[in-house]
């Protein structure tokens, strides 16, 4: 049927004019959670890119990128994003030889132009072993492209058909201002990568733009609209972005001094109340201290003028500390130590703990020498300990972190210490990953990644934010406790010590104590102590969490731990992965993210400690893993 009449032609012309005007003035839709739904192109949600609806078909614009090794130098980022290194160094006010701090926000100038219906800035990437579209889009390019866009660009919708070394074209998300935007003074649209803690208001504040203008540029109206990590928001600017806008907001204030009442640091657990930090009462405090100190001094001194040191005693796949005699410290030092303890944490009367645990009845016994008690309406874990624990107490009383178990009080009675901890309702991680539970419950993929991130965050705190830096030395599943929200807390600091070395140096010990299978080679062979011991043990822990097998079983099946997953990394099919993963997961996990986590494990288990990643880098990698896992969950819900 033809359009021969003048009326028909005029109607067609009018329709074309209206559509063109609409496109010229329309803003770009926010891609949202559809980025993980690779089976659907989601054209209406800009899954393939931002629409070519601007005044110009090409323009100079800017991307943001968060530096993560190996893409943490000017040259590496420029090569990855096909940018000019001199322009990258100039706008970020760094030399071309610069290496950025991990997670540093970097501005990248690019040329953006129309390709068919969509704006894009093109680059090329060579595929590595185990990579598919999702991992390339979300991990390598951090969300500056989508799996849908890469598949559309390559003309190959099947991600698993990628071959190692294959060079693929990757369209990066960018856009040029529309007529409405240029009329209002907008000259640039920055493709900003949304971070974990970002909101539209925080992004607006960072770039000093009106939040309504930012929302409008992304087709949003509600300032409370959820925005997701590893997605992009367009930030409308009248002038190019500056390096000052890449500076992260100041960190939260440091924890209060040990003598001050602390605020709660336990996230997602409103039912928990903060333990009250109490000093011994003004009238009776001195007497209590003298009684406690004198009683302990007389008992220990009369019993023996020596105290204990630890030696290694193999026991199956676990090492325990056998007590042998050692000379006692001067009594005055001990009394001073007890006095210091009372100034920062509560010293309980033994009668209080008897009341809390129903006189330490078997019904209150959790396991071993740990009892569950109720103090002022809150559950607490009360651990009975025989021996000197002054170092552990002195260390824990200074710690204030949500991923480290909190010591809230102590008691001494008839030669035994009683340590009062916050209560972890879901017990040790070991009870959740090795055996099928009678109640049928299990940890799903995202829960395991959240727990891994919690442990990594706690270790990073010990390694980087305590003075001096400390190493736990006994990271294992039974020393990771889970609260009611399945958030992890590192426990049992009996072997913890300061690293003593500085600037990457190692300290030495002849006293090898720990848990077999988790101990790093350099520690077992040469007694080298550094934070890299914890990194190695964390790799073992993460491997157990994926497989659902204890390290002893993994060693029975493989000569080296890396052998347990090498087949998965080298196999393009799913059979090896199915055999490797914990069957309780029921094959419900994102295979590309499993491969990424295995690379983290592989790095942690390197024999050379210098080759292992630092804990802060692992935190960043797992943080992204969690973001993508949450997106994967949303995508499954969305598709379902």
C-alpha positions in Angstrom: 0.0 0.0 0.0 1.4 3.4 -1.1 1.2 6.9 0.5 0.2 8.8 -2.6 -2.2 11.3 -1.3 -0.9 14.7 0.0 -2.7 14.0 3.3 -1.0 10.6 3.8 2.4 12.2 3.0 1.7 15.0 5.5 0.6 12.6 8.2 3.8 10.5 7.7 5.9 13.6 7.7 4.2 14.9 10.9 4.6 11.5 12.6 8.3 11.4 11.7 8.7 15.0 13.0 7.0 14.1 16.3 9.2 11.0 16.7 12.4 12.9 15.9 11.5 15.7 18.3 10.7 13.2 21.0 14.0 11.4 20.6 15.9 14.7 20.6 14.3 15.8 23.9 14.1 12.4 25.6 16.5 11.5 28.4 18.2 8.1 28.7 16.5 5.2 30.7 18.4 3.7 33.6 19.4 0.2 32.9 18.9 -1.1 36.5 18.9 -4.8 37.4 18.3 -5.9 33.8 22.1 -5.9 33.2 22.3 -9.4 34.6 19.4 -10.8 32.5 21.7 -11.7 29.5 19.0 -13.7 27.8 17.0 -10.5 27.1 18.3 -7.5 25.2 16.1 -5.1 27.2 16.2 -2.4 24.5 13.7 -0.2 26.3 15.9 -0.2 29.4 19.1 0.7 27.5 20.5 -2.8 27.9 22.3 -2.4 24.5 23.5 1.1 25.2 22.2 4.7 25.5 20.0 5.8 22.7 21.4 8.0 20.0 19.0 10.9 20.7 21.4 13.8 21.2 22.0 16.9 19.3 25.3 15.5 18.0 26.0 12.1 16.7 29.5 12.2 18.3 31.1 14.1 21.2 33.9 14.2 23.7 32.7 12.7 27.0 34.0 10.9 30.1 33.7 7.5 31.8 34.6 6.6 35.4 36.5 3.4 36.3 37.6 2.1 39.7 41.2 1.0 39.7 41.7 -2.7 40.6 44.8 -4.7 39.8 45.8 -5.5 37.1 43.9 -2.4 35.8 45.3 0.1 38.3 47.8 2.1 36.3 47.3 4.9 33.8 48.6 2.7 31.0 46.5 -0.4 31.9 43.3 1.5 32.2 44.0 3.4 29.0 44.7 0.2 27.1 41.5 -1.4 28.5 39.2 1.4 27.6 41.0 2.5 24.4 41.7 5.9 25.9 44.7 8.3 25.5 47.0 7.8 28.4 48.2 11.5 28.4 44.6 12.6 28.6 43.9 10.2 31.5 47.0 11.4 33.4 46.2 15.0 32.8 42.6 15.0 34.0 43.5 12.9 37.0 46.5 15.1 37.8 48.9 12.2 37.9 52.0 11.2 35.8 51.5 8.7 33.0 53.6 6.2 35.1 51.2 6.5 38.0 49.7 3.5 39.9 46.3 4.2 41.5 45.3 3.0 44.9 42.8 0.1 44.8 39.3 1.2 44.2 40.4 4.7 43.3 37.8 6.4 41.1 39.5 7.4 37.8 38.2 9.7 35.1 38.7 8.5 31.5 38.2 10.8 28.5 36.7 9.1 25.5 35.1 9.8 22.2 31.5 8.8 22.0 29.6 8.3 18.8 26.4 6.8 17.3 26.6 3.2 16.0 23.1 2.4 14.7 20.6 3.2 17.4 23.1 3.5 20.3 25.9 5.7 21.5 29.1 3.9 22.3 32.8 4.1 22.7 34.5 1.0 21.3 37.4 -0.9 22.7 38.7 -4.5 22.2 39.4 -7.2 24.7 41.1 -10.6 24.6 39.2 -13.4 26.3 40.9 -15.3 29.2 40.2 -18.8 30.4 36.7 -19.3 31.9 35.4 -15.8 30.9 32.0 -15.2 29.5 30.0 -12.1 28.7 28.7 -11.5 32.2 32.2 -11.7 33.8 33.7 -9.5 31.1 31.0 -6.9 31.4 30.7 -6.8 35.2 34.2 -7.7 36.4 36.7 -6.5 33.8 34.7 -3.5 32.6 32.9 -3.0 36.0 29.5 -2.3 34.3 30.7 0.1 31.6 29.2 -2.4 29.2 26.6 -5.1 29.5 26.5 -8.8 28.6 23.7 -7.9 26.2 25.7 -5.2 24.4 28.8 -7.5 24.0 26.7 -10.3 22.6 24.9 -7.9 20.2 28.3 -6.4 19.1 30.0 -9.8 18.5 26.9 -11.3 16.9 27.4 -14.3 19.1 24.6 -14.7 21.6 26.1 -17.8 23.3 28.7 -16.7 25.9 30.1 -20.2 26.4 31.3 -20.2 22.8 34.1 -17.7 23.6 37.6 -19.1 23.1 40.7 -18.2 25.0 42.6 -15.5 23.2 39.6 -14.4 21.1 39.6 -10.7 20.4 36.1 -9.2 20.9 34.7 -5.7 20.4 33.3 -4.2 23.5 30.9 -1.2 23.3 31.3 1.1 26.3 28.3 3.0 27.6 28.4 6.7 26.9 26.0 9.4 25.6 25.9 12.9 24.2 23.5 15.6 25.6 20.0 16.0 24.1 18.6 19.3 22.9 16.7 19.9 26.1 19.9 19.3 28.1 22.1 21.6 25.9 19.4 24.3 26.1 19.7 24.1 29.9 23.5 24.4 29.8 24.5 20.7 29.9 27.6 20.1 27.8 28.8 16.6 29.1 27.2 13.4 30.3 29.6 11.5 32.4 29.1 7.7 32.6 29.5 7.2 36.3 29.9 3.7 37.7 27.6 3.2 40.7 29.4 2.1 43.9 28.3 0.0 46.8 27.2 2.9 49.0 26.1 5.3 46.3 22.7 6.9 46.0 21.5 9.5 43.5 21.9 12.2 46.2 25.5 11.2 47.1 26.4 11.2 43.4 24.8 14.6 42.9 26.7 15.9 45.9 30.0 14.4 44.6 29.6 16.3 41.2 27.8 19.3 42.6 24.7 18.9 40.4 21.0 19.2 41.1 19.6 15.8 42.1 16.5 16.4 40.1 18.6 17.1 37.0 20.6 13.9 37.6 17.4 11.8 38.0 15.9 13.4 34.9 18.9 12.6 32.8 18.4 8.9 33.7 14.7 8.7 33.2 14.1 8.6 37.0 11.8 10.7 39.1 11.9 9.2 42.6 15.1 10.1 44.6 14.6 6.9 46.6 14.8 4.7 43.5 17.2 1.8 44.0 20.4 2.1 41.9 22.6 -0.9 41.6 26.4 -1.4 41.7 28.1 -2.2 38.4 25.6 0.0 36.5 26.0 3.4 35.1 24.3 6.7 35.8 24.7 9.7 33.5 25.8 12.8 35.3 25.0 16.0 33.4 27.8 18.6 33.7 28.3 22.0 32.2 32.1 21.6 32.3 34.5 18.5 32.3 34.7 16.6 35.6 37.7 17.3 37.8 40.0 15.0 39.9 38.6 16.6 43.0 35.3 14.9 42.3 37.0 11.5 42.5 37.9 11.9 46.1 35.9 9.5 48.3 33.8 10.9 51.2 35.6 10.9 54.5 35.5 7.6 56.4 33.2 7.3 59.4 34.7 8.6 62.7 37.0 6.2 64.6 35.6 4.1 67.4 35.4 5.9 70.8 38.2 5.5 73.3 38.2 2.3 75.2 36.9 4.0 78.3 33.8 5.5 76.6 30.5 3.7 76.1 30.7 2.4 72.5 27.9 2.6 69.9 26.7 -0.6 68.3 28.7 -1.7 65.2 26.6 -4.8 64.4 24.9 -4.2 61.1 21.5 -5.6 60.3 20.7 -6.7 63.8 18.3 -4.3 65.5 17.4 -6.9 68.1 20.9 -6.8 69.6 21.5 -4.2 72.3 24.9 -2.6 72.9 26.6 -4.1 75.9 27.0 -1.5 78.6 30.7 -0.7 79.3 30.9 -0.3 83.0 33.8 0.6 85.4 33.8 -0.9 88.8 31.7 1.2 91.1 33.3 4.2 92.8 32.8 2.9 96.3 33.4 -0.8 95.8 35.7 -0.8 92.8 39.0 -0.7 94.5 38.1 -3.4 96.9 36.9 -5.7 94.1 40.1 -5.2 92.2 42.3 -5.9 95.3 40.3 -9.1 96.1 40.5 -10.4 92.5 44.1 -9.5 92.1 45.2 -10.9 95.5 43.2 -14.1 95.1 44.6 -14.8 91.7 48.2 -13.9 92.7 48.2 -16.1 95.8 46.6 -19.1 94.0 48.9 -19.0 91.0 52.1 -18.1 93.0 51.5 -20.8 95.6 50.6 -23.4 93.1 53.7 -22.7 91.0 56.2 -20.0 90.3 56.0 -20.9 86.7 53.3 -20.5 84.1 52.6 -22.0 80.7 54.0 -21.8 77.2 52.6 -23.5 74.1 54.1 -26.4 72.1 52.7 -28.1 69.0 51.0 -31.4 69.6 49.5 -32.9 66.4 46.0 -34.2 66.8 44.5 -35.5 63.6 44.3 -32.4 61.4 44.3 -30.0 64.2 47.1 -28.8 66.5 46.5 -28.1 70.1 48.5 -26.3 72.8 49.9 -28.5 75.5 50.6 -26.6 78.7 54.1 -26.7 80.2 55.6 -24.6 82.9 57.1 -21.2 82.5 58.2 -18.5 85.0 55.5 -16.2 86.2 55.7 -12.5 85.6 56.1 -10.1 88.5 52.9 -9.8 90.5 52.7 -6.0 90.2 52.6 -6.3 86.4 49.7 -8.7 86.7 47.8 -6.4 89.1 48.4 -3.5 86.8 47.0 -5.5 83.9 43.9 -6.4 85.8 43.3 -2.8 86.7 43.7 -1.8 83.0 41.1 -4.4 82.1 38.6 -3.1 84.5 38.9 0.4 83.0 37.7 -0.7 79.6 35.3 -3.7 80.0 33.0 -4.9 82.6 34.3 -7.1 85.4 31.5 -9.5 86.4 30.9 -11.1 89.7 30.9 -14.9 89.5 27.4 -14.9 91.0 26.2 -12.8 88.0 27.4 -15.5 85.6 26.0 -18.3 87.7 22.6 -16.6 87.5 23.0 -16.0 83.8 23.7 -19.6 83.0 21.5 -21.4 85.6 24.7 -22.2 87.5 26.5 -23.4 84.4 23.9 -26.1 83.8 24.2 -28.6 81.0 21.1 -27.1 79.4 23.2 -23.9 79.0 26.2 -25.6 77.6 26.8 -24.8 73.9 30.0 -26.8 73.2 33.2 -27.5 75.1 33.5 -24.9 77.8 31.2 -22.3 76.2 27.8 -21.6 77.8 24.9 -19.5 76.7 23.8 -17.0 79.3 21.2 -14.2 79.6 22.4 -10.9 81.0 20.0 -8.0 81.3 17.7 -9.7 78.7 20.3 -10.3 76.1 22.0 -13.6 75.2 25.8 -13.8 75.8 28.4 -16.5 75.2 30.4 -17.2 78.4 33.7 -19.1 77.9 35.5 -20.8 80.8 39.3 -20.7 80.3 42.1 -22.2 82.4 45.5 -20.5 81.9 46.9 -17.1 81.1 44.7 -15.2 78.6 45.9 -11.6 79.4 47.2 -11.0 75.9 43.9 -12.0 74.3 41.9 -9.9 76.7 44.2 -6.9 76.3 43.9 -7.2 72.5 40.1 -7.8 72.3 39.3 -4.9 74.7 40.8 -2.5 72.2 38.9 -3.9 69.2 35.7 -2.4 67.9 34.6 -3.9 64.6 31.4 -5.6 63.5 33.3 -8.5 61.9 35.3 -9.3 65.1 33.6 -11.0 68.0 33.1 -8.5 70.8 34.4 -9.1 74.3 32.0 -7.4 76.7 33.3 -8.6 80.1 35.5 -10.8 82.2 35.3 -12.6 85.5 37.9 -14.5 87.5 36.9 -17.2 90.0 38.9 -20.0 91.7 41.7 -20.0 89.2 39.5 -19.8 86.0 38.8 -16.9 83.7 35.3 -16.4 82.3 35.1 -14.4 79.1 31.8 -12.8 78.2 31.2 -12.4 74.5 28.4 -11.2 72.3 26.3 -14.2 71.3 26.4 -15.6 67.8 23.0 -17.2 67.3 23.8 -19.3 64.3 27.0 -20.8 65.8 30.2 -21.6 63.9 30.5 -21.7 60.2 31.8 -25.2 60.4 28.3 -26.4 61.4 26.8 -25.1 58.2 29.2 -26.2 55.4 30.6 -29.7 56.1 27.5 -31.8 56.7 23.9 -31.9 55.8 22.0 -30.4 58.7 19.1 -32.3 60.3 16.8 -29.2 59.8 17.5 -29.2 56.1 18.8 -25.6 56.1 21.9 -24.6 54.2 23.8 -21.5 53.1 23.0 -20.3 49.6 25.5 -18.8 47.2 25.0 -15.2 48.1 25.1 -16.0 51.9 28.4 -17.7 51.4 29.9 -14.7 49.5 28.6 -12.3 52.2 30.2 -14.4 54.9 33.5 -14.5 53.0 33.4 -10.8 52.6 32.7 -10.3 56.3 35.7 -12.5 57.2 37.9 -10.7 54.7 36.8 -7.3 56.0 37.5 -8.4 59.6 41.0 -9.6 58.6 41.7 -6.4 56.7 40.8 -4.5 59.9 43.3 -6.6 61.9 46.0 -6.2 59.2 45.6 -2.6 58.3 43.8 -0.7 61.0 45.2 -2.0 64.3 48.4 -0.6 65.7 50.6 -2.5 65.5 49.2 -4.7 62.7 48.0 -8.1 63.9 47.8 -11.6 62.4 45.1 -14.0 63.7 47.1 -17.2 62.9 44.2 -19.5 63.3 41.6 -18.7 60.7 39.3 -21.7 60.2 35.6 -22.5 59.9 35.2 -23.2 63.6 36.6 -19.8 64.5 34.1 -18.0 62.3 30.8 -17.4 64.1 27.5 -16.4 62.5 25.0 -14.0 64.1 21.2 -14.2 63.7 21.5 -12.5 60.2 24.3 -14.9 59.1 26.9 -12.1 59.3 30.3 -13.4 60.2 32.5 -12.6 63.1 36.1 -13.7 63.6 36.6 -15.4 67.0 39.3 -17.1 69.1 42.3 -14.8 69.3 44.4 -17.1 71.4 47.1 -17.3 68.8 46.9 -13.8 67.5 50.0 -11.7 67.6 51.5 -8.5 66.2 53.3 -9.0 62.9 56.2 -6.9 64.2 57.7 -6.6 60.8 57.3 -3.4 58.9 56.8 -2.5 55.2 56.3 -6.1 54.2 59.0 -7.6 56.4 58.5 -10.8 58.2 59.1 -11.8 61.8 60.3 -15.3 62.8 59.2 -17.8 65.3 60.3 -21.4 66.3 56.9 -22.0 67.9 54.7 -23.4 65.2 51.1 -23.6 66.4 47.9 -23.7 64.4 45.5 -25.9 62.5 47.0 -28.3 60.0 45.8 -27.7 56.5 45.3 -24.0 57.1 48.9 -23.2 57.9 50.9 -21.5 55.2 54.0 -23.2 53.8 56.5 -20.5 54.8 55.2 -20.7 58.4 55.4 -24.5 58.6 58.8 -24.6 56.9 60.6 -21.5 58.2 58.5 -20.0 60.9 57.8 -16.8 58.9 55.0 -14.8 60.4 53.1 -12.1 58.4 49.6 -11.1 57.5 50.0 -13.4 54.5 49.4 -16.4 56.9 45.9 -15.2 57.3 45.5 -14.7 53.5 46.5 -18.3 52.9 44.2 -19.6 55.6 41.4 -17.5 54.1 41.9 -19.2 50.7 41.5 -22.6 52.4 38.4 -21.4 54.2 36.9 -20.1 50.9 37.7 -23.3 49.2 35.9 -25.3 51.9 32.9 -22.9 51.6 32.6 -23.7 47.9 33.1 -27.4 48.1 31.4 -28.2 51.4 34.4 -30.3 52.3 36.9 -30.1 55.1 40.5 -29.3 54.2 41.5 -32.8 55.4 39.1 -34.4 52.8 40.4 -32.1 50.1 44.0 -33.2 50.9 42.9 -36.9 50.8 41.5 -36.3 47.3 44.3 -34.1 46.0 48.1 -33.8 46.4 47.7 -30.0 46.3 44.7 -27.9 47.1 44.9 -26.1 43.8 44.4 -29.5 42.1 40.9 -29.6 43.5 39.8 -26.7 41.2 42.2 -26.7 38.3 39.9 -28.9 36.3 37.1 -26.3 36.8 39.2 -23.4 35.6 40.4 -25.4 32.6 37.1 -27.1 31.6 34.7 -25.2 29.4 31.8 -27.5 30.3 29.8 -27.8 33.5 30.6 -31.4 34.6 33.8 -30.5 36.5 32.0 -27.5 38.1 29.1 -29.7 39.2 31.5 -32.3 40.7 33.5 -29.5 42.5 30.7 -27.5 44.1 28.9 -28.3 47.3 25.9 -30.5 46.3 23.7 -28.8 48.9 23.6 -25.7 46.6 21.7 -27.8 44.0 23.6 -26.2 41.1 22.0 -22.9 41.9 24.9 -20.5 41.6 26.4 -18.2 38.8 29.1 -20.3 37.2 31.0 -17.2 36.0 31.2 -15.9 39.5 32.4 -19.3 40.8 35.3 -19.0 38.4 36.1 -15.5 39.6 36.1 -16.7 43.2 38.3 -19.6 42.3 40.9 -17.1 40.9 40.8 -15.3 44.3 41.4 -18.7 46.0 44.2 -19.5 43.6 45.9 -16.2 44.5 45.5 -16.8 48.2 47.1 -20.3 48.0 50.3 -19.2 46.2 53.3 -20.8 47.8 55.2 -17.5 47.6 53.6 -15.2 50.2 54.6 -12.2 48.2 52.4 -13.4 45.4 49.3 -13.5 47.5 47.0 -10.5 47.3 46.7 -8.2 50.4 43.5 -8.4 52.3 42.3 -5.0 51.2 42.4 -6.1 47.6 40.5 -9.3 48.4 37.8 -7.2 50.2 37.4 -5.1 47.0 37.1 -8.3 44.8 34.6 -10.0 47.1 32.6 -6.8 47.4 32.1 -6.8 43.6 31.4 -10.5 43.8 28.6 -9.8 46.3 27.2 -7.0 44.2 27.1 -9.3 41.1 25.6 -12.1 43.2 22.8 -9.9 44.4 22.2 -8.8 40.8 22.2 -12.4 39.7 19.6 -13.1 42.4 17.5 -10.2 41.2 17.9 -11.4 37.6 16.7 -14.8 38.5 13.7 -13.3 40.3 13.1 -11.0 37.4 13.2 -13.8 34.8 11.1 -16.0 37.0 
